């Protein structure tokens, strides 16, 4: 794991979204946002920058694939593709 961390505020600015949106993205079945590697009650959570970068690359790849394929595919076919690109949720860090 890298020693570069991103706070909730850093990520909200980077992706131009609220902290609530980040936590909603953690719950989605297709390419869920990584869980924070350090959680602090009443303080900011910290994410490993490498985990976030890997998620961002997967997200871009999924969007590109959907754009490339959506021209000739129906909704059921796209749903099957999304199912195959789903990532298993990560466990809670110790």
LINCORVEN-V670463 format. One record per residue. PSI is psi in whole degrees, 0 to 359 (none if undefined). D_CENTER is the distance of its C-alpha to the mean C-alpha in Angstrom with 1 decimal. Layout:
{{PSI	D_CENTER} {PSI	D_CENTER}}
This chain:
{{142	17.2} {169	17.8} {8	19.6} {123	17.6} {151	15.7} {135	13.9} {170	14.9} {317	13.4} {316	15.8} {315	14.8} {322	11.1} {319	12.7} {318	15.1} {316	12.9} {5	10.8} {55	13.9} {172	12.8} {166	14.0} {327	12.9} {320	13.2} {321	10.6} {315	8.0} {330	9.4} {320	9.6} {334	6.0} {336	6.2} {351	9.1} {149	8.5} {327	10.0} {118	8.6} {65	5.5} {147	4.3} {143	2.4} {150	5.5} {153	8.7} {144	11.2} {342	13.7} {123	16.5} {135	17.1} {117	20.2} {128	21.8} {7	23.1} {184	21.5} {147	18.3} {156	15.4} {137	14.5} {145	11.5} {127	12.4} {328	12.1} {322	12.0} {317	8.9} {318	7.1} {318	9.2} {318	8.6} {315	4.9} {320	6.6} {319	9.4} {320	8.1} {315	6.9} {319	10.4} {319	12.1} {317	11.3} {316	12.6} {317	15.5} {317	16.4} {318	16.5} {316	18.6} {322	20.8} {336	21.4} {338	21.5} {322	24.9} {8	26.7} {152	24.8} {175	25.2} {321	22.6} {320	23.3} {318	22.6} {321	19.3} {320	18.3} {320	19.5} {315	17.4} {323	14.2} {323	15.4} {339	16.0} {1	12.6} {143	11.0} {138	9.7} {138	11.6} {144	10.3} {148	11.0} {167	14.3} {131	15.2} {146	16.4} {none	20.1}}
